């Protein structure tokens, strides 16, 4: 859970460069999917929760995988922006 939140928080400042779908998914994981998953698990009476540990772990794993994909998208977008900026600077300063 903490890793999911940490990754989403780390990439929040630059997520404006993401596609609408990816930004929507990041927001949905943070504000909807993760809280609802944890709430549903907590609503199971404590003595019975152990029976649903595998279901919880499966859902958290899916959310973690999606979060890792978002982090890769953010990194790729940032790298592309850096490369484009470098090309612009090189071209701009070449005539100086």
N, C-alpha and C positions, 0 to 999 in steps of 0.2 A: 504494500500500500504506500509506504513512504517513498519507495523508488518511483512509483508512478507520479506522485505529487511533486517530487523533486525534479523529475525530468520535465514535467509540464511547466513548473515554475521557472526553470532555467531557460526555457525556450519561449516564454511568454513575451518578453520585450521585442523579439524579432519575428513573432508569429504573424505580424501584419503582412509579411511578404509571402505567406502561404496561400495556396489556393483556397477558395471559399470552403470547399469540401473538407480539406485538412484542418482548417481553422475551426470549422463547425465541429468536427470530430474531437479535436483537442478540448474545446469548450464543453462539449457534451460529456466527455469522460470525466473531466474535473468537476462539473456542476450537476451532473445527472446520473450517469451510469455508475460511477464509483460510489457516490453516497447511497444510491438506491440498493446497490449490491450489499453494502455493509449494513444498511438498515434492515433489509430483508433477513439477513443472517442473524442480526441481533434480536429480531422479533421472535425467533425460534426459542422456545423455553430452554434455558441453560442445560438442563439434564439431557436434552435431545440434540443439542447442537452438533455433537461429535459425529452424528450420523450424516451430517450435511457438510462436513469439512471438505470432502473431495469436490462437491459441487461449488463451494466457495472458492477453493483453490483453482479450479478450472476457469471460473469467471474472472478471477484476478489475473490469471495467466493470460487470458485473452485481452484484458485491458492493458496489461504490461506489454504484450506484443504490439498492440496498436500504438501505444505510447512510444515504444522504441522506433516504430516506423515513422511517427511524426518527428522524432528527434533526427532521424536520418534525412527526412525531407527538409527540415530547417537547416541542417548542416549543408546539404547540397545547394539549397537556395542561397545561403550565405557565401559559399565558395564560388558560385556562379557570379554573384554580385561583386565579390572581390576581384575575380578575374576580369570582368567587364570594366570595373573601375581602373584596374591596372592597365588595360589596353587603352582606355581613354586617356589616362595620364601620359602614357608613353607616346601616344599620337599627338597629344596636345603640346607636350614639351619637346618633341622632336624638331619642331620648327623654330624653337627658341635659340 
